[in-house]
Amino acid sequence: MANDIDDAQAELDSVEAELEMVELQISELLEKQTKLSSRKNKLLQILEGACSSAQPSGSSKPPKPSFSRQDLQHYEESDFSWSKEAQAKLCNMFQLSKFRPLQRAAINLSMSGKDLFLVMPTGRGKSLCYQLPALCSKGFTLVIAPLVSLMEDQLMYLKCINVPAVTLNASSTKEDSKQVLAGMTDKNSPFKLLYVTPEKIAKSKLLMSKLEKSYNMGLLARIAVDEVHCCSQWGHDFRPDYKLLGILKRQFPKVPLVGLTATATSNVLKDCQKILCVQEPITLTAPFNRPNLYYEVRFKHNEDCTHQIAELIKERYKNQSGIVYVFSQKDAEVVATDLQKRNIVAQPYHANMEPSDKSLVHQRWSSKKIQVVVATVAFGMGIDKADVRFVIHHTISKSIENYYQESGRAGRDDGSADCIVFFGFADIFRLSTMVVMENTGQQKLHNMVAYCQNVDRCRRAMMAIHFDEVWNDDECNQMCDVCRHGNDYITMDITTHARDVVTIVEMASSMDEKLTPLKVCDAWMGKGPAKHRKTIKVTSLSRVEVESIIIHLLLHGYFSEDFSFTPYTTHFYLKLGRKAALLKNGNHSITMKMRRVMSHTTAETQEEVETALIDVSNMAVQRHNKTKIHKDHQNMEKRLVQNHIESLAWEAGEYVKPTSVFEVDVEVNLVEERNCASEEEKGLKNSPEQQSSSPKRRQKQPLPRNCGADADQAEADLVSAPSELSIISAAAVEELHHLHSYYSKQLRRINYISHEHLQSSQPGMLTCMREPFKSLRFPLKTTIAKGARNVWTRVSMRRKLIQ
Ligand SMILES: Nc1ncnc2c1ncn2[C@@H]1O[C@H](COP(=O)(O)OP(=O)(O)OP(=O)(O)O)[C@@H](O)[C@H]1O
């Protein structure tokens, strides 16, 4: 009867495990279906576009897109009533000879009263698209800009070219504010551009009532929302006050609005449209491609990174201006100092500096007195230096949008420039804890990581896909490392590696331990603190390969992020992802593309992977310490476990799966033998030879039963041992080992079931279930038989708990 129940239980486990795998496969296929459907729709759109331009007149046409190519041509090329004036002001006031692509269309659309979203790469001249119309219109243009410093830069520039412009912000004096507010309703318009922050719109009732008046007087000519992506929570720089800007279109529906951004996906723009209450805006998107920029990703070998950057600056970019982006304010200080030590004129720049210091660094860099600014993302908006020859990322950006914008500060003069990012394993997790509270923060970071991890796809193509652009790889013109170095990668079957490393995390989790990615790497490579009773297949892969595989598994759902929060910091751990269970299926395989230089270990050489006993984590050791087990005891346990594993492996002819790892601490105290520790044995114990010998060797020594005069001393030794460990005979060890093997099989199965079961149970339950196992020891003054019975009672108890 008991056997039947066991069999049924075992079959149920296996059916449930199989079902889980099927469900995962279904979800994987559904995900694939969604991706393919969206790709199919895009391809159909392209084909429809091609067919419609080839179709003879009179044939049935698909519905006309709201803003066609012909419309664009019309706004780009036709003459309008304001065209002459606009051209004259472009030359005379802005001192520019001709428009750049899309500028004329944007200006004409805005002058025609259309609502417009303008997506144009950073530095391509978006500002002109609202500044020039402002000069050609009656009244003034309201400009919403995210930063006071940005407004001040614009005002300085406009003042230089004699364009009357003012600002209203928290630092405006009462007198200035009064004048500006009065000017808003002055028919003679003393200024053409009024810059405000979104906060000002949200908070100043006076400003809103003045805008109302100027609207009624026909003096509010246009609204420009700079960095419009800040409206959307899905954008990369969300600003809550931008969300309130919808009031403008609601209050002033007849005023045309222009939203400007360098980076926004179509979804972000749709969101902005809704937030700003714009009915049917026309979106003009300039090609994102900056042909003069060379994109490259380098692997970061931590200490080396600053050294490599310094070498690059001294050799490749001698006397040329550039930016080094870093992760934190501290990094900015440290890296700047390191570069200075290497005779490079570098200065840090970050948000925590005095405003006067920040503008001093900016000015000195602009006038080439400083070669390199080592900056956090605070050095960004409003940076308009034309001859930046390199932008190096000491740490990856938190999203592709951010990277595009930051790297886009290079080569604004259309001269060639380099954008190099150093891709470091640990940086991913530093960033991950930073974006954890952001909507889609992790997803965006994953996209950036995938961009860096990629070895076979043109970097521009990856950006194009990200920004929903159709892309032809030939357009890169070998201006990225992947296109330049060709097919320098191999496709590697990493299934076995994946199983091994997933096993490590699984084992840790079954012990209720959390592992940071660095600890997973260390454990897998056989490093870190040793000595716990777990089996891990130590890999022979290099550190870079190990890291790459872990990243690959994270990006593809075999691992996922597990955060723990303290009032001071956020910790990142790896946990099993939703696809991890697929690895239990023998047919499931994972391949990965790796740089050739990196991948010396192929699937065939995986056989060489050695099996070793190593520690799973520090935490395991911490727990271990808490239980105060004597070192000798650990060694004996280790030996027992090792024997057991060897016998299991021998029986099963396969590696020990995580579910087969048992968590039993066995402590033996045989009173009869304790007092028999002889002088001879004590001598053995204290001899250097004995001290240096492995526990295995020592345990093989048969222990004499004769109780000597030193029994008291032996007693004292034992009393002082924290675990109250006793020495037992080889025969007893043998016997214990057999019992251990027998009961561990029971435990193994129950451990597995309880682990599954506990996934869905409350936290309290978890402790209650684990507790009996933690203290699963042979109590003091017991016999092995008694101890075994004790184990069995606990096993049964646990089984009942699970049921
Ligand atoms: N038609 C043009 N011909 C030559 N230079 C131009 C033209 N239009 C703008 N510029 C110059 O390009 C530079 C960048 O312009 P602007 O600051 O408007 O760029 P942006 O697209 O707003 O960049 P960001 O996204 O960084 O704010 C300026 O120095 C500007 O004078």
The ligand as an SDF file (V2000), in Angstrom:
LIG
                    3D

 31 33  0  0  0  0  0  0  0  0999 V2000
   20.4950   74.5440  -41.3750 N   0  0  0  0  0  0  0  0  0  0  0  0
   21.5560   74.4910  -40.5970 C   0  0  0  0  0  0  0  0  0  0  0  0
   22.7820   74.5500  -41.1390 N   0  0  0  0  0  0  0  0  0  0  0  0
   23.8980   74.5200  -40.3690 C   0  0  0  0  0  0  0  0  0  0  0  0
   23.8810   74.4270  -39.0210 N   0  0  0  0  0  0  0  0  0  0  0  0
   22.6920   74.3550  -38.4370 C   0  0  0  0  0  0  0  0  0  0  0  0
   21.4720   74.3750  -39.1680 C   0  0  0  0  0  0  0  0  0  0  0  0
   20.4350   74.2890  -38.2890 N   0  0  0  0  0  0  0  0  0  0  0  0
   20.9870   74.2120  -37.0550 C   0  0  0  0  0  0  0  0  0  0  0  0
   22.3280   74.2460  -37.1440 N   0  0  0  0  0  0  0  0  0  0  0  0
   23.2940   74.1810  -36.0290 C   0  0  0  0  0  0  0  0  0  0  0  0
   23.2550   72.8960  -35.4450 O   0  0  0  0  0  0  0  0  0  0  0  0
   23.5920   72.9750  -34.0580 C   0  0  0  0  0  0  0  0  0  0  0  0
   22.6090   72.1740  -33.2420 C   0  0  0  0  0  0  0  0  0  0  0  0
   21.3400   72.7660  -33.2950 O   0  0  0  0  0  0  0  0  0  0  0  0
   20.2620   72.5130  -32.1520 P   0  0  0  0  0  0  0  0  0  0  0  0
   20.8030   72.8700  -30.8340 O   0  0  0  0  0  0  0  0  0  0  0  0
   19.0150   73.1350  -32.5900 O   0  0  0  0  0  0  0  0  0  0  0  0
   20.1930   70.9440  -32.2640 O   0  0  0  0  0  0  0  0  0  0  0  0
   19.1480   70.0020  -31.5880 P   0  0  0  0  0  0  0  0  0  0  0  0
   18.6540   69.0890  -32.6390 O   0  0  0  0  0  0  0  0  0  0  0  0
   18.1410   70.7910  -30.8390 O   0  0  0  0  0  0  0  0  0  0  0  0
   20.0770   69.1630  -30.6060 O   0  0  0  0  0  0  0  0  0  0  0  0
   19.7390   68.5830  -29.1600 P   0  0  0  0  0  0  0  0  0  0  0  0
   18.9150   67.3610  -29.3880 O   0  0  0  0  0  0  0  0  0  0  0  0
   21.0820   68.2710  -28.5940 O   0  0  0  0  0  0  0  0  0  0  0  0
   19.0330   69.6480  -28.4140 O   0  0  0  0  0  0  0  0  0  0  0  0
   23.5760   74.4520  -33.7270 C   0  0  0  0  0  0  0  0  0  0  0  0
   24.8910   74.8800  -33.5840 O   0  0  0  0  0  0  0  0  0  0  0  0
   22.9250   75.1110  -34.8960 C   0  0  0  0  0  0  0  0  0  0  0  0
   23.3980   76.4070  -35.1340 O   0  0  0  0  0  0  0  0  0  0  0  0
  1  2  1  0
  2  3  1  0
  2  7  2  0
  3  4  2  0
  4  5  1  0
  5  6  2  0
  6  7  1  0
  6 10  1  0
  7  8  1  0
  8  9  2  0
  9 10  1  0
 10 11  1  0
 11 12  1  0
 11 30  1  0
 12 13  1  0
 13 14  1  0
 13 28  1  0
 14 15  1  0
 15 16  1  0
 16 17  2  0
 16 18  1  0
 16 19  1  0
 19 20  1  0
 20 21  2  0
 20 22  1  0
 20 23  1  0
 23 24  1  0
 24 25  2  0
 24 26  1  0
 24 27  1  0
 28 29  1  0
 28 30  1  0
 30 31  1  0
M  END
$$$$
